[in-house]
Amino acid sequence: MKNLLNVLRDDDVETELMQVIETIIDASKEIAFRVRQGALAGVLGSTQDENIQGETQKHLDIISNQLFKDLLLACRPVAALASEEEDTVVEANPTGKYLVAFDPLDGSSNIDINGQIGTIFSIYRALDLIPHHSEMQFHQQGSQQVCAGYVLYGPSTLLAITTGKGTRCFTLDSTQGNFLLTADKIQIVQDTQEFAINMSNSRFWSEDMRCYISDLTLGETGPRQKRYNMRWNAAMVGDVHRVLTRGGIFLYPSDNRNAKQPAKLRLLYEANPMAMLTENAGGRAWSEQQRILEIQPQQLHERVAVILGSANEVDECLSYLQR
Ligand code: F6P
């Protein structure tokens, strides 16, 4: 089986970009080790602190963020970082060419229950003429990403990654410490009978979204004329991985729970990388009115609605929203 670095070399990925990816991989291997150790490594439980988004930070959020930050700051091609756990942009190396946005630990509510969690990352080229510490560096559309991926810390540790030439999956061989290619050029099936959404929010959705989901739950007796199943991992990495593996639609729509925050998932380090992975696997990724990768970011921690997965099902959902 080919290992990650050989595959990237075959794809002619630039040496400096490879260094950035290798650094992310090194950090994620360390996190995978600590996650496996669980309570024995002291990674469970919450701290007394909140991040800039007002979420209580778990010990593993802080440990993972620190690990990524330390390794990426020491990686010469990295110009600046943006993390879910950092209030502002973190400047790295003056000669760096790349920007890394990441969610060091996605699905934090699953940490203490031994559930699926992950790391999501996105890499852009740094812009000339803009200081590295400026947030404007990160105001690039998702279509400008040069690499996107996630590491899923599940029963096995998996890496899904794309540099624009298809989406691939690698499994961590813990005996050698290498990520080995286990799914090449993934193609998400176009039709599906599986959806993922947090149903407990349904009363806060738009009427159109409620109608779409209600028609799915009517199954073969409703207008969709087929039976649907529902899955919800409460960790985007787990839900998106299922979509990449066997198709499906993943939704975190906008809602009216909190007028100041109509969406939950973050554009830069959740929606954009997942959208690139999905589209490079033949799926669709929209934010209700717009393709996610075409959204012009306005803020570092901006949130957007997310609808992604099997192309025909996403189109069907969008047709309800455009009624
Ligand atoms: O913040 C991100 C996240 O944990 C995602 O990984 C996941 O899809 C979602 O939030 C879970 O949200 P909820 O708490 O509504 O189930």
py3Dmol code that shows the C-alpha trace and the ligand (Angstrom):
import py3Dmol

protein = """\
ATOM      1  CA  MET A   1       0.000   0.000   0.000  1.00  0.00           C
ATOM      2  CA  LYS A   2       1.255   3.471  -0.856  1.00  0.00           C
ATOM      3  CA  ASN A   3       1.926   5.869   1.957  1.00  0.00           C
ATOM      4  CA  LEU A   4       0.693   9.460   2.052  1.00  0.00           C
ATOM      5  CA  LEU A   5       3.981  11.105   1.129  1.00  0.00           C
ATOM      6  CA  ASN A   6       4.475   8.904  -1.939  1.00  0.00           C
ATOM      7  CA  VAL A   7       0.963   9.716  -3.134  1.00  0.00           C
ATOM      8  CA  LEU A   8       1.540  13.461  -2.667  1.00  0.00           C
ATOM      9  CA  ARG A   9       4.865  13.186  -4.515  1.00  0.00           C
ATOM     10  CA  ASP A  10       3.150  11.371  -7.412  1.00  0.00           C
ATOM     11  CA  ASP A  11       0.657  14.244  -7.525  1.00  0.00           C
ATOM     12  CA  ASP A  12       3.559  16.732  -7.840  1.00  0.00           C
ATOM     13  CA  VAL A  13       2.577  18.521  -4.655  1.00  0.00           C
ATOM     14  CA  GLU A  14       5.071  21.326  -3.981  1.00  0.00           C
ATOM     15  CA  THR A  15       7.759  20.434  -1.404  1.00  0.00           C
ATOM     16  CA  GLU A  16       6.831  23.256   0.984  1.00  0.00           C
ATOM     17  CA  LEU A  17       3.158  22.327   0.911  1.00  0.00           C
ATOM     18  CA  MET A  18       4.179  18.740   1.653  1.00  0.00           C
ATOM     19  CA  GLN A  19       6.086  19.980   4.700  1.00  0.00           C
ATOM     20  CA  VAL A  20       2.965  21.720   5.982  1.00  0.00           C
ATOM     21  CA  ILE A  21       0.865  18.587   5.445  1.00  0.00           C
ATOM     22  CA  GLU A  22       3.518  16.423   7.141  1.00  0.00           C
ATOM     23  CA  THR A  23       3.463  18.752  10.150  1.00  0.00           C
ATOM     24  CA  ILE A  24      -0.317  18.490  10.429  1.00  0.00           C
ATOM     25  CA  ILE A  25      -0.007  14.714  10.189  1.00  0.00           C
ATOM     26  CA  ASP A  26       2.648  14.611  12.926  1.00  0.00           C
ATOM     27  CA  ALA A  27       0.412  16.601  15.272  1.00  0.00           C
ATOM     28  CA  SER A  28      -2.577  14.399  14.506  1.00  0.00           C
ATOM     29  CA  LYS A  29      -0.590  11.204  15.220  1.00  0.00           C
ATOM     30  CA  GLU A  30       0.252  12.555  18.655  1.00  0.00           C
ATOM     31  CA  ILE A  31      -3.414  13.414  19.257  1.00  0.00           C
ATOM     32  CA  ALA A  32      -4.456   9.939  18.045  1.00  0.00           C
ATOM     33  CA  PHE A  33      -2.107   8.413  20.613  1.00  0.00           C
ATOM     34  CA  ARG A  34      -3.502  10.518  23.452  1.00  0.00           C
ATOM     35  CA  VAL A  35      -7.103   9.879  22.393  1.00  0.00           C
ATOM     36  CA  ARG A  36      -6.439   6.120  22.510  1.00  0.00           C
ATOM     37  CA  GLN A  37      -5.024   6.483  26.020  1.00  0.00           C
ATOM     38  CA  GLY A  38      -8.166   8.419  27.077  1.00  0.00           C
ATOM     39  CA  ALA A  39      -8.468   8.874  30.831  1.00  0.00           C
ATOM     40  CA  LEU A  40      -4.974   7.370  31.230  1.00  0.00           C
ATOM     41  CA  ALA A  41      -3.528  10.387  29.381  1.00  0.00           C
ATOM     42  CA  GLY A  42      -5.656  12.886  31.357  1.00  0.00           C
ATOM     43  CA  VAL A  43      -7.424  14.129  28.218  1.00  0.00           C
ATOM     44  CA  LEU A  44     -11.043  13.847  29.431  1.00  0.00           C
ATOM     45  CA  GLY A  45     -13.176  16.513  31.089  1.00  0.00           C
ATOM     46  CA  SER A  46     -13.704  20.256  30.768  1.00  0.00           C
ATOM     47  CA  THR A  47     -11.705  23.291  31.783  1.00  0.00           C
ATOM     48  CA  GLN A  48     -13.186  26.417  33.406  1.00  0.00           C
ATOM     49  CA  ASP A  49     -12.468  28.408  30.224  1.00  0.00           C
ATOM     50  CA  GLU A  50     -14.500  29.393  27.178  1.00  0.00           C
ATOM     51  CA  ASN A  51     -13.193  30.017  23.658  1.00  0.00           C
ATOM     52  CA  ILE A  52     -14.042  33.146  21.657  1.00  0.00           C
ATOM     53  CA  GLN A  53     -17.200  31.423  20.443  1.00  0.00           C
ATOM     54  CA  GLY A  54     -18.486  31.117  24.014  1.00  0.00           C
ATOM     55  CA  GLU A  55     -18.025  27.329  24.129  1.00  0.00           C
ATOM     56  CA  THR A  56     -16.599  25.637  27.209  1.00  0.00           C
ATOM     57  CA  GLN A  57     -13.189  24.254  26.329  1.00  0.00           C
ATOM     58  CA  LYS A  58     -12.367  20.624  27.016  1.00  0.00           C
ATOM     59  CA  HIS A  59      -8.873  19.605  28.112  1.00  0.00           C
ATOM     60  CA  LEU A  60      -8.389  17.846  24.775  1.00  0.00           C
ATOM     61  CA  ASP A  61      -9.390  21.035  22.850  1.00  0.00           C
ATOM     62  CA  ILE A  62      -6.574  22.899  24.584  1.00  0.00           C
ATOM     63  CA  ILE A  63      -4.011  20.092  24.311  1.00  0.00           C
ATOM     64  CA  SER A  64      -4.748  19.588  20.594  1.00  0.00           C
ATOM     65  CA  ASN A  65      -4.671  23.301  19.815  1.00  0.00           C
ATOM     66  CA  GLN A  66      -1.338  23.717  21.597  1.00  0.00           C
ATOM     67  CA  LEU A  67       0.163  20.747  19.777  1.00  0.00           C
ATOM     68  CA  PHE A  68      -0.911  21.997  16.362  1.00  0.00           C
ATOM     69  CA  LYS A  69       0.177  25.528  17.144  1.00  0.00           C
ATOM     70  CA  ASP A  70       3.632  24.526  18.417  1.00  0.00           C
ATOM     71  CA  LEU A  71       4.377  22.258  15.453  1.00  0.00           C
ATOM     72  CA  LEU A  72       2.976  24.611  12.797  1.00  0.00           C
ATOM     73  CA  LEU A  73       4.798  27.654  14.187  1.00  0.00           C
ATOM     74  CA  ALA A  74       8.029  25.686  13.903  1.00  0.00           C
ATOM     75  CA  CYS A  75       7.267  24.728  10.290  1.00  0.00           C
ATOM     76  CA  ARG A  76       9.064  27.244   8.075  1.00  0.00           C
ATOM     77  CA  PRO A  77       6.579  27.339   5.137  1.00  0.00           C
ATOM     78  CA  VAL A  78       3.712  28.356   7.461  1.00  0.00           C
ATOM     79  CA  ALA A  79       2.973  32.100   7.365  1.00  0.00           C
ATOM     80  CA  ALA A  80      -0.021  32.275   9.729  1.00  0.00           C
ATOM     81  CA  LEU A  81      -2.612  30.180  11.551  1.00  0.00           C
ATOM     82  CA  ALA A  82      -6.285  30.489  12.362  1.00  0.00           C
ATOM     83  CA  SER A  83      -7.750  28.089  14.885  1.00  0.00           C
ATOM     84  CA  GLU A  84     -11.182  27.598  16.390  1.00  0.00           C
ATOM     85  CA  GLU A  85      -9.504  27.959  19.773  1.00  0.00           C
ATOM     86  CA  GLU A  86      -7.590  31.194  19.011  1.00  0.00           C
ATOM     87  CA  ASP A  87      -9.307  34.591  19.142  1.00  0.00           C
ATOM     88  CA  THR A  88      -7.214  36.087  16.364  1.00  0.00           C
ATOM     89  CA  VAL A  89      -4.784  35.141  13.608  1.00  0.00           C
ATOM     90  CA  VAL A  90      -1.459  33.765  14.902  1.00  0.00           C
ATOM     91  CA  GLU A  91       1.513  34.958  12.875  1.00  0.00           C
ATOM     92  CA  ALA A  92       4.094  32.283  12.106  1.00  0.00           C
ATOM     93  CA  ASN A  93       7.164  32.647   9.852  1.00  0.00           C
ATOM     94  CA  PRO A  94       8.008  35.798   7.860  1.00  0.00           C
ATOM     95  CA  THR A  95       9.112  33.767   4.820  1.00  0.00           C
ATOM     96  CA  GLY A  96       6.152  31.354   5.060  1.00  0.00           C
ATOM     97  CA  LYS A  97       4.015  30.809   1.954  1.00  0.00           C
ATOM     98  CA  TYR A  98       1.014  29.017   3.428  1.00  0.00           C
ATOM     99  CA  LEU A  99      -1.894  29.722   5.767  1.00  0.00           C
ATOM    100  CA  VAL A 100      -3.454  26.976   7.862  1.00  0.00           C
ATOM    101  CA  ALA A 101      -6.979  27.184   9.315  1.00  0.00           C
ATOM    102  CA  PHE A 102      -7.975  24.360  11.613  1.00  0.00           C
ATOM    103  CA  ASP A 103     -10.392  22.993  14.148  1.00  0.00           C
ATOM    104  CA  PRO A 104      -7.969  21.044  16.346  1.00  0.00           C
ATOM    105  CA  LEU A 105     -10.665  18.925  17.967  1.00  0.00           C
ATOM    106  CA  ASP A 106     -14.020  18.624  16.221  1.00  0.00           C
ATOM    107  CA  GLY A 107     -16.948  16.990  18.029  1.00  0.00           C
ATOM    108  CA  SER A 108     -15.765  17.908  21.541  1.00  0.00           C
ATOM    109  CA  SER A 109     -19.004  16.653  23.132  1.00  0.00           C
ATOM    110  CA  ASN A 110     -17.943  13.125  22.116  1.00  0.00           C
ATOM    111  CA  ILE A 111     -14.593  13.194  23.961  1.00  0.00           C
ATOM    112  CA  ASP A 112     -15.837  11.981  27.313  1.00  0.00           C
ATOM    113  CA  ILE A 113     -18.136   9.309  25.855  1.00  0.00           C
ATOM    114  CA  ASN A 114     -15.405   7.635  23.791  1.00  0.00           C
ATOM    115  CA  GLY A 115     -17.167   8.669  20.576  1.00  0.00           C
ATOM    116  CA  GLN A 116     -15.881   9.849  17.212  1.00  0.00           C
ATOM    117  CA  ILE A 117     -13.835  13.065  17.200  1.00  0.00           C
ATOM    118  CA  GLY A 118     -11.446  14.592  14.698  1.00  0.00           C
ATOM    119  CA  THR A 119      -9.258  17.399  13.415  1.00  0.00           C
ATOM    120  CA  ILE A 120     -10.274  19.461  10.374  1.00  0.00           C
ATOM    121  CA  PHE A 121      -7.770  21.539   8.393  1.00  0.00           C
ATOM    122  CA  SER A 122      -7.571  23.813   5.400  1.00  0.00           C
ATOM    123  CA  ILE A 123      -4.505  25.280   3.656  1.00  0.00           C
ATOM    124  CA  TYR A 124      -4.302  28.437   1.513  1.00  0.00           C
ATOM    125  CA  ARG A 125      -1.475  30.326  -0.124  1.00  0.00           C
ATOM    126  CA  ALA A 126      -0.528  33.456   1.829  1.00  0.00           C
ATOM    127  CA  LEU A 127      -1.397  36.662  -0.028  1.00  0.00           C
ATOM    128  CA  ASP A 128       1.370  39.046  -1.055  1.00  0.00           C
ATOM    129  CA  LEU A 129       1.126  42.661   0.140  1.00  0.00           C
ATOM    130  CA  ILE A 130      -0.995  41.766   3.192  1.00  0.00           C
ATOM    131  CA  PRO A 131       0.766  41.375   6.568  1.00  0.00           C
ATOM    132  CA  HIS A 132       0.766  37.781   7.794  1.00  0.00           C
ATOM    133  CA  HIS A 133      -0.946  38.697  11.056  1.00  0.00           C
ATOM    134  CA  SER A 134      -3.864  40.340   9.235  1.00  0.00           C
ATOM    135  CA  GLU A 135      -7.225  38.598   9.289  1.00  0.00           C
ATOM    136  CA  MET A 136      -7.535  39.634   5.621  1.00  0.00           C
ATOM    137  CA  GLN A 137      -5.117  36.816   4.778  1.00  0.00           C
ATOM    138  CA  PHE A 138      -7.927  34.412   5.656  1.00  0.00           C
ATOM    139  CA  HIS A 139     -10.656  36.289   3.789  1.00  0.00           C
ATOM    140  CA  GLN A 140     -10.175  34.013   0.789  1.00  0.00           C
ATOM    141  CA  GLN A 141     -12.955  31.987  -0.783  1.00  0.00           C
ATOM    142  CA  GLY A 142     -12.907  28.246  -0.157  1.00  0.00           C
ATOM    143  CA  SER A 143     -12.232  27.705  -3.853  1.00  0.00           C
ATOM    144  CA  GLN A 144      -8.708  29.066  -3.148  1.00  0.00           C
ATOM    145  CA  GLN A 145      -7.831  26.199  -0.796  1.00  0.00           C
ATOM    146  CA  VAL A 146      -4.774  24.247  -1.952  1.00  0.00           C
ATOM    147  CA  CYS A 147      -5.419  21.380   0.436  1.00  0.00           C
ATOM    148  CA  ALA A 148      -8.214  20.305   2.770  1.00  0.00           C
ATOM    149  CA  GLY A 149      -8.634  17.343   5.046  1.00  0.00           C
ATOM    150  CA  TYR A 150      -9.678  15.813   8.308  1.00  0.00           C
ATOM    151  CA  VAL A 151      -8.307  13.198  10.647  1.00  0.00           C
ATOM    152  CA  LEU A 152     -10.964  11.013  12.247  1.00  0.00           C
ATOM    153  CA  TYR A 153      -9.995   9.484  15.596  1.00  0.00           C
ATOM    154  CA  GLY A 154     -12.356   6.505  15.554  1.00  0.00           C
ATOM    155  CA  PRO A 155     -11.808   2.767  16.006  1.00  0.00           C
ATOM    156  CA  SER A 156      -9.020   3.364  13.491  1.00  0.00           C
ATOM    157  CA  THR A 157      -7.370   6.706  12.758  1.00  0.00           C
ATOM    158  CA  LEU A 158      -8.232   7.891   9.256  1.00  0.00           C
ATOM    159  CA  LEU A 159      -7.087  10.794   7.146  1.00  0.00           C
ATOM    160  CA  ALA A 160      -9.268  12.128   4.308  1.00  0.00           C
ATOM    161  CA  ILE A 161      -7.373  14.604   2.159  1.00  0.00           C
ATOM    162  CA  THR A 162      -7.510  16.424  -1.144  1.00  0.00           C
ATOM    163  CA  THR A 163      -5.064  18.699  -2.902  1.00  0.00           C
ATOM    164  CA  GLY A 164      -7.494  19.116  -5.788  1.00  0.00           C
ATOM    165  CA  LYS A 165      -6.844  15.805  -7.535  1.00  0.00           C
ATOM    166  CA  GLY A 166      -9.598  13.711  -5.981  1.00  0.00           C
ATOM    167  CA  THR A 167     -10.354  12.874  -2.372  1.00  0.00           C
ATOM    168  CA  ARG A 168      -8.456  10.004  -0.811  1.00  0.00           C
ATOM    169  CA  CYS A 169      -8.517   8.177   2.477  1.00  0.00           C
ATOM    170  CA  PHE A 170      -5.503   6.895   4.400  1.00  0.00           C
ATOM    171  CA  THR A 171      -5.506   4.694   7.491  1.00  0.00           C
ATOM    172  CA  LEU A 172      -2.883   5.085  10.209  1.00  0.00           C
ATOM    173  CA  ASP A 173      -0.782   1.943  10.513  1.00  0.00           C
ATOM    174  CA  SER A 174       0.079   2.276  14.179  1.00  0.00           C
ATOM    175  CA  THR A 175       2.789  -0.387  13.928  1.00  0.00           C
ATOM    176  CA  GLN A 176       4.872   1.801  11.560  1.00  0.00           C
ATOM    177  CA  GLY A 177       3.327   5.229  12.168  1.00  0.00           C
ATOM    178  CA  ASN A 178       2.476   5.756   8.485  1.00  0.00           C
ATOM    179  CA  PHE A 179      -0.790   6.769   6.862  1.00  0.00           C
ATOM    180  CA  LEU A 180      -1.435   4.174   4.120  1.00  0.00           C
ATOM    181  CA  LEU A 181      -3.748   4.672   1.143  1.00  0.00           C
ATOM    182  CA  THR A 182      -6.960   2.707   1.769  1.00  0.00           C
ATOM    183  CA  ALA A 183      -9.474   4.477  -0.523  1.00  0.00           C
ATOM    184  CA  ASP A 184      -8.316   6.129  -3.728  1.00  0.00           C
ATOM    185  CA  LYS A 185     -10.328   8.750  -5.638  1.00  0.00           C
ATOM    186  CA  ILE A 186     -13.507   8.411  -3.603  1.00  0.00           C
ATOM    187  CA  GLN A 187     -16.804   8.940  -5.464  1.00  0.00           C
ATOM    188  CA  ILE A 188     -19.838   9.820  -3.371  1.00  0.00           C
ATOM    189  CA  VAL A 189     -22.907   8.027  -4.734  1.00  0.00           C
ATOM    190  CA  GLN A 190     -25.329  10.514  -6.296  1.00  0.00           C
ATOM    191  CA  ASP A 191     -28.493   9.167  -4.676  1.00  0.00           C
ATOM    192  CA  THR A 192     -29.020   8.243  -1.079  1.00  0.00           C
ATOM    193  CA  GLN A 193     -31.557   7.136   1.503  1.00  0.00           C
ATOM    194  CA  GLU A 194     -29.678   8.417   4.527  1.00  0.00           C
ATOM    195  CA  PHE A 195     -29.704  11.861   6.143  1.00  0.00           C
ATOM    196  CA  ALA A 196     -27.873  13.440   9.081  1.00  0.00           C
ATOM    197  CA  ILE A 197     -29.338  16.393  10.956  1.00  0.00           C
ATOM    198  CA  ASN A 198     -29.895  17.363  14.587  1.00  0.00           C
ATOM    199  CA  MET A 199     -33.690  16.842  14.636  1.00  0.00           C
ATOM    200  CA  SER A 200     -34.035  18.431  18.075  1.00  0.00           C
ATOM    201  CA  ASN A 201     -33.614  21.825  16.373  1.00  0.00           C
ATOM    202  CA  SER A 202     -36.497  21.304  13.952  1.00  0.00           C
ATOM    203  CA  ARG A 203     -38.782  23.887  15.550  1.00  0.00           C
ATOM    204  CA  PHE A 204     -36.133  26.551  14.897  1.00  0.00           C
ATOM    205  CA  TRP A 205     -35.700  25.787  11.167  1.00  0.00           C
ATOM    206  CA  SER A 206     -37.321  27.582   8.254  1.00  0.00           C
ATOM    207  CA  GLU A 207     -40.668  26.232   7.070  1.00  0.00           C
ATOM    208  CA  ASP A 208     -39.016  24.967   3.848  1.00  0.00           C
ATOM    209  CA  MET A 209     -36.348  23.012   5.732  1.00  0.00           C
ATOM    210  CA  ARG A 210     -39.003  21.489   8.008  1.00  0.00           C
ATOM    211  CA  CYS A 211     -40.994  20.482   4.945  1.00  0.00           C
ATOM    212  CA  TYR A 212     -37.943  18.833   3.283  1.00  0.00           C
ATOM    213  CA  ILE A 213     -37.065  16.783   6.373  1.00  0.00           C
ATOM    214  CA  SER A 214     -40.692  15.917   6.999  1.00  0.00           C
ATOM    215  CA  ASP A 215     -40.955  14.530   3.442  1.00  0.00           C
ATOM    216  CA  LEU A 216     -37.859  12.370   4.092  1.00  0.00           C
ATOM    217  CA  THR A 217     -39.420  10.941   7.237  1.00  0.00           C
ATOM    218  CA  LEU A 218     -42.635  10.103   5.339  1.00  0.00           C
ATOM    219  CA  GLY A 219     -40.539   7.597   3.438  1.00  0.00           C
ATOM    220  CA  GLU A 220     -42.239   5.488   0.758  1.00  0.00           C
ATOM    221  CA  THR A 221     -45.638   6.927   1.749  1.00  0.00           C
ATOM    222  CA  GLY A 222     -44.541  10.518   1.014  1.00  0.00           C
ATOM    223  CA  PRO A 223     -43.561  12.470  -2.111  1.00  0.00           C
ATOM    224  CA  ARG A 224     -39.984  11.084  -2.104  1.00  0.00           C
ATOM    225  CA  GLN A 225     -41.342   7.540  -2.399  1.00  0.00           C
ATOM    226  CA  LYS A 226     -38.441   5.848  -0.677  1.00  0.00           C
ATOM    227  CA  ARG A 227     -37.605   5.033   2.914  1.00  0.00           C
ATOM    228  CA  TYR A 228     -34.883   7.121   4.564  1.00  0.00           C
ATOM    229  CA  ASN A 229     -32.716   6.323   7.552  1.00  0.00           C
ATOM    230  CA  MET A 230     -31.255   8.926   9.907  1.00  0.00           C
ATOM    231  CA  ARG A 231     -27.810   9.053  11.553  1.00  0.00           C
ATOM    232  CA  TRP A 232     -26.298  11.791  13.733  1.00  0.00           C
ATOM    233  CA  ASN A 233     -22.799  11.497  15.217  1.00  0.00           C
ATOM    234  CA  ALA A 234     -22.672  15.015  16.706  1.00  0.00           C
ATOM    235  CA  ALA A 235     -19.177  15.278  15.200  1.00  0.00           C
ATOM    236  CA  MET A 236     -18.999  16.658  11.683  1.00  0.00           C
ATOM    237  CA  VAL A 237     -15.933  14.536  10.910  1.00  0.00           C
ATOM    238  CA  GLY A 238     -17.857  11.332  11.650  1.00  0.00           C
ATOM    239  CA  ASP A 239     -20.954  12.390   9.710  1.00  0.00           C
ATOM    240  CA  VAL A 240     -18.994  13.621   6.687  1.00  0.00           C
ATOM    241  CA  HIS A 241     -16.858  10.494   6.717  1.00  0.00           C
ATOM    242  CA  ARG A 242     -20.000   8.378   6.481  1.00  0.00           C
ATOM    243  CA  VAL A 243     -21.169  10.500   3.535  1.00  0.00           C
ATOM    244  CA  LEU A 244     -17.815  10.044   1.753  1.00  0.00           C
ATOM    245  CA  THR A 245     -17.925   6.308   2.421  1.00  0.00           C
ATOM    246  CA  ARG A 246     -21.499   5.348   1.538  1.00  0.00           C
ATOM    247  CA  GLY A 247     -23.264   8.563   0.491  1.00  0.00           C
ATOM    248  CA  GLY A 248     -25.892  10.558   2.341  1.00  0.00           C
ATOM    249  CA  ILE A 249     -26.799  14.140   3.050  1.00  0.00           C
ATOM    250  CA  PHE A 250     -25.416  16.074   6.021  1.00  0.00           C
ATOM    251  CA  LEU A 251     -27.223  19.214   7.108  1.00  0.00           C
ATOM    252  CA  TYR A 252     -26.653  21.881   9.709  1.00  0.00           C
ATOM    253  CA  PRO A 253     -29.175  24.466   8.495  1.00  0.00           C
ATOM    254  CA  SER A 254     -29.634  27.998   9.731  1.00  0.00           C
ATOM    255  CA  ASP A 255     -32.123  28.373  12.577  1.00  0.00           C
ATOM    256  CA  ASN A 256     -33.677  31.059  14.744  1.00  0.00           C
ATOM    257  CA  ARG A 257     -32.507  29.849  18.162  1.00  0.00           C
ATOM    258  CA  ASN A 258     -30.271  32.878  18.550  1.00  0.00           C
ATOM    259  CA  ALA A 259     -30.764  35.929  16.329  1.00  0.00           C
ATOM    260  CA  LYS A 260     -27.074  36.853  16.609  1.00  0.00           C
ATOM    261  CA  GLN A 261     -25.958  33.428  15.452  1.00  0.00           C
ATOM    262  CA  PRO A 262     -28.230  31.956  12.777  1.00  0.00           C
ATOM    263  CA  ALA A 263     -25.785  29.160  11.847  1.00  0.00           C
ATOM    264  CA  LYS A 264     -23.517  26.841  13.834  1.00  0.00           C
ATOM    265  CA  LEU A 265     -20.646  25.551  11.716  1.00  0.00           C
ATOM    266  CA  ARG A 266     -17.600  27.673  11.017  1.00  0.00           C
ATOM    267  CA  LEU A 267     -16.822  28.611   7.422  1.00  0.00           C
ATOM    268  CA  LEU A 268     -13.034  28.639   7.508  1.00  0.00           C
ATOM    269  CA  TYR A 269     -12.188  25.451   9.349  1.00  0.00           C
ATOM    270  CA  GLU A 270     -15.344  23.342   9.067  1.00  0.00           C
ATOM    271  CA  ALA A 271     -17.535  24.189   6.061  1.00  0.00           C
ATOM    272  CA  ASN A 272     -14.818  25.063   3.521  1.00  0.00           C
ATOM    273  CA  PRO A 273     -12.521  22.043   4.001  1.00  0.00           C
ATOM    274  CA  MET A 274     -15.491  19.647   4.117  1.00  0.00           C
ATOM    275  CA  ALA A 275     -16.912  21.283   0.983  1.00  0.00           C
ATOM    276  CA  MET A 276     -13.627  20.842  -0.903  1.00  0.00           C
ATOM    277  CA  LEU A 277     -13.379  17.175   0.141  1.00  0.00           C
ATOM    278  CA  THR A 278     -17.020  16.613  -0.866  1.00  0.00           C
ATOM    279  CA  GLU A 279     -16.813  18.340  -4.241  1.00  0.00           C
ATOM    280  CA  ASN A 280     -13.560  16.585  -5.094  1.00  0.00           C
ATOM    281  CA  ALA A 281     -15.410  13.337  -4.476  1.00  0.00           C
ATOM    282  CA  GLY A 282     -18.248  14.249  -6.865  1.00  0.00           C
ATOM    283  CA  GLY A 283     -20.666  15.507  -4.189  1.00  0.00           C
ATOM    284  CA  ARG A 284     -22.246  18.922  -3.636  1.00  0.00           C
ATOM    285  CA  ALA A 285     -21.729  21.389  -0.792  1.00  0.00           C
ATOM    286  CA  TRP A 286     -24.071  24.365  -0.400  1.00  0.00           C
ATOM    287  CA  SER A 287     -24.988  26.869   2.241  1.00  0.00           C
ATOM    288  CA  GLU A 288     -28.732  27.146   1.474  1.00  0.00           C
ATOM    289  CA  GLN A 289     -28.432  29.995  -1.075  1.00  0.00           C
ATOM    290  CA  GLN A 290     -24.842  29.653  -2.260  1.00  0.00           C
ATOM    291  CA  ARG A 291     -22.130  27.139  -3.047  1.00  0.00           C
ATOM    292  CA  ILE A 292     -19.971  27.040   0.100  1.00  0.00           C
ATOM    293  CA  LEU A 293     -16.680  27.374  -1.799  1.00  0.00           C
ATOM    294  CA  GLU A 294     -17.886  30.673  -3.340  1.00  0.00           C
ATOM    295  CA  ILE A 295     -18.719  32.403  -0.055  1.00  0.00           C
ATOM    296  CA  GLN A 296     -16.615  35.509   0.520  1.00  0.00           C
ATOM    297  CA  PRO A 297     -15.502  35.327   4.178  1.00  0.00           C
ATOM    298  CA  GLN A 298     -16.129  38.475   6.213  1.00  0.00           C
ATOM    299  CA  GLN A 299     -14.856  37.284   9.585  1.00  0.00           C
ATOM    300  CA  LEU A 300     -12.382  34.781  10.968  1.00  0.00           C
ATOM    301  CA  HIS A 301     -14.913  32.786  12.992  1.00  0.00           C
ATOM    302  CA  GLU A 302     -17.854  33.297  10.635  1.00  0.00           C
ATOM    303  CA  ARG A 303     -20.589  30.646  10.716  1.00  0.00           C
ATOM    304  CA  VAL A 304     -22.602  29.321   7.793  1.00  0.00           C
ATOM    305  CA  ALA A 305     -25.375  26.830   7.133  1.00  0.00           C
ATOM    306  CA  VAL A 306     -24.109  23.571   5.602  1.00  0.00           C
ATOM    307  CA  ILE A 307     -25.859  21.119   3.277  1.00  0.00           C
ATOM    308  CA  LEU A 308     -23.497  18.604   1.686  1.00  0.00           C
ATOM    309  CA  GLY A 309     -23.282  15.111   0.296  1.00  0.00           C
ATOM    310  CA  SER A 310     -24.839  13.033  -2.493  1.00  0.00           C
ATOM    311  CA  ALA A 311     -25.377  15.386  -5.443  1.00  0.00           C
ATOM    312  CA  ASN A 312     -28.978  14.514  -6.315  1.00  0.00           C
ATOM    313  CA  GLU A 313     -30.141  14.673  -2.708  1.00  0.00           C
ATOM    314  CA  VAL A 314     -28.477  18.053  -2.097  1.00  0.00           C
ATOM    315  CA  ASP A 315     -30.157  19.358  -5.271  1.00  0.00           C
ATOM    316  CA  GLU A 316     -33.483  18.033  -4.057  1.00  0.00           C
ATOM    317  CA  CYS A 317     -33.054  19.777  -0.705  1.00  0.00           C
ATOM    318  CA  LEU A 318     -32.093  23.051  -2.417  1.00  0.00           C
ATOM    319  CA  SER A 319     -35.205  22.846  -4.594  1.00  0.00           C
ATOM    320  CA  TYR A 320     -37.333  22.946  -1.394  1.00  0.00           C
ATOM    321  CA  LEU A 321     -35.412  25.990  -0.169  1.00  0.00           C
ATOM    322  CA  GLN A 322     -35.824  27.795  -3.498  1.00  0.00           C
ATOM    323  CA  ARG A 323     -39.590  27.310  -3.673  1.00  0.00           C
TER     324      ARG A 323
END
"""
ligand_1 = """\
16
F6P
O -18.896 22.564 16.435
C -19.022 21.602 15.617
C -19.861 20.382 15.964
O -19.405 19.687 17.094
C -19.858 19.506 14.731
O -18.768 18.654 14.702
C -21.185 18.800 14.821
O -21.689 18.484 13.545
C -22.062 19.778 15.551
O -21.219 20.720 16.187
C -22.908 19.102 16.573
O -23.899 19.945 16.941
P -25.083 19.571 17.963
O -24.521 19.880 19.301
O -26.201 20.434 17.571
O -25.389 18.107 17.814
"""
view = py3Dmol.view(width=600, height=400)
view.addModel(protein, "pdb")
view.setStyle({"model": 0}, {"cartoon": {"style": "trace"}})
view.addModel(ligand_1, "xyz")
view.setStyle({"model": 1}, {"stick": {}})
view.zoomTo()
view.show()
